[in-house]
Amino acid sequence: MSQDAMIKFECSVCKQTGYHSRKNKKILKERLELKKFCKWCRKHQKHKETK
């Protein structure tokens, strides 16, 4: 899989990048938002997709 399919997730509270994933950008046009554990906040927070 190519590198342009890789995405980063940023915590919406502390703005730290802690997760990477892949997505098919041809099918999913909008940005993903998932609730994941942030190791800096030490809580489950919303993580938004960044560039």
GROMACS elastic network, one bead per residue, 0.5 to 0.9 nm:
[ bonds ]
;  ai    aj funct       b0    kb
    1     4     6  0.85779   500
    1     5     6  0.71512   500
    1     6     6  0.87538   500
    1    22     6  0.88148   500
    2     5     6  0.58010   500
    2     6     6  0.75783   500
    3     6     6  0.54119   500
    3     7     6  0.88076   500
    3    22     6  0.88325   500
    4     7     6  0.78685   500
    4    22     6  0.87736   500
    4    25     6  0.88531   500
    5    21     6  0.83617   500
    5    22     6  0.53476   500
    5    23     6  0.56009   500
    5    24     6  0.63427   500
    5    25     6  0.68222   500
    6    20     6  0.69406   500
    6    21     6  0.57005   500
    6    23     6  0.66922   500
    7    19     6  0.85854   500
    7    20     6  0.56973   500
    7    21     6  0.53583   500
    7    22     6  0.57124   500
    7    23     6  0.71943   500
    7    49     6  0.65881   500
    7    50     6  0.67919   500
    7    51     6  0.67319   500
    8    17     6  0.67762   500
    8    18     6  0.77521   500
    8    19     6  0.59277   500
    8    21     6  0.64637   500
    8    22     6  0.85968   500
    8    48     6  0.81950   500
    8    49     6  0.56704   500
    8    50     6  0.55232   500
    8    51     6  0.68637   500
    9    16     6  0.84886   500
    9    17     6  0.57818   500
    9    18     6  0.65020   500
    9    19     6  0.51876   500
    9    20     6  0.61014   500
    9    21     6  0.79248   500
    9    32     6  0.85520   500
    9    33     6  0.81844   500
    9    34     6  0.84792   500
    9    47     6  0.55353   500
    9    48     6  0.52640   500
    9    50     6  0.59702   500
    9    51     6  0.89345   500
   10    13     6  0.87265   500
   10    14     6  0.83213   500
   10    15     6  0.55237   500
   10    16     6  0.54777   500
   10    18     6  0.65736   500
   10    19     6  0.73828   500
   10    46     6  0.84315   500
   10    47     6  0.51296   500
   10    48     6  0.53287   500
   10    49     6  0.63090   500
   10    50     6  0.65290   500
   11    14     6  0.57670   500
   11    16     6  0.55019   500
   11    17     6  0.64798   500
   11    18     6  0.76415   500
   11    36     6  0.84862   500
   11    37     6  0.89619   500
   11    38     6  0.67949   500
   11    41     6  0.88539   500
   11    45     6  0.66275   500
   11    46     6  0.61593   500
   11    48     6  0.65196   500
   12    15     6  0.56206   500
   12    16     6  0.82402   500
   12    45     6  0.71073   500
   12    46     6  0.58027   500
   12    47     6  0.55965   500
   12    48     6  0.65006   500
   13    16     6  0.83374   500
   13    41     6  0.80384   500
   13    45     6  0.73153   500
   13    46     6  0.78837   500
   13    47     6  0.85664   500
   14    38     6  0.88117   500
   14    40     6  0.76163   500
   14    41     6  0.70752   500
   15    47     6  0.88276   500
   16    38     6  0.82602   500
   16    40     6  0.75975   500
   17    20     6  0.82820   500
   17    38     6  0.89597   500
   17    47     6  0.87488   500
   17    50     6  0.88782   500
   18    38     6  0.71017   500
   18    39     6  0.78099   500
   18    40     6  0.89586   500
   19    36     6  0.88072   500
   19    47     6  0.86642   500
   23    26     6  0.88348   500
   23    27     6  0.85620   500
   23    28     6  0.73646   500
   24    27     6  0.57030   500
   24    28     6  0.61487   500
   24    29     6  0.86410   500
   25    28     6  0.50916   500
   25    29     6  0.58301   500
   25    30     6  0.86193   500
   26    29     6  0.66390   500
   28    31     6  0.77684   500
   28    32     6  0.85951   500
   31    48     6  0.73625   500
   31    49     6  0.57381   500
   31    50     6  0.79817   500
   32    47     6  0.83833   500
   32    48     6  0.61141   500
   32    49     6  0.54529   500
   32    50     6  0.89834   500
   33    46     6  0.66295   500
   33    47     6  0.56237   500
   33    49     6  0.63246   500
   34    45     6  0.83459   500
   34    46     6  0.56311   500
   34    47     6  0.52988   500
   34    48     6  0.66252   500
   34    49     6  0.85703   500
   35    44     6  0.63507   500
   35    45     6  0.54457   500
   35    47     6  0.58589   500
   35    48     6  0.87339   500
   36    43     6  0.83515   500
   36    44     6  0.52659   500
   36    45     6  0.57180   500
   36    46     6  0.62579   500
   36    47     6  0.63732   500
   37    41     6  0.83176   500
   37    42     6  0.69485   500
   37    43     6  0.56194   500
   37    45     6  0.61212   500
   37    46     6  0.84298   500
   37    47     6  0.87097   500
   38    41     6  0.54434   500
   38    42     6  0.54967   500
   38    43     6  0.56950   500
   38    44     6  0.59827   500
   38    45     6  0.63800   500
   38    46     6  0.87872   500
   38    47     6  0.84411   500
   39    43     6  0.71895   500
   39    44     6  0.88245   500
   40    43     6  0.81578   500
   41    44     6  0.81055   500
   41    45     6  0.81555   500
   42    45     6  0.89261   500
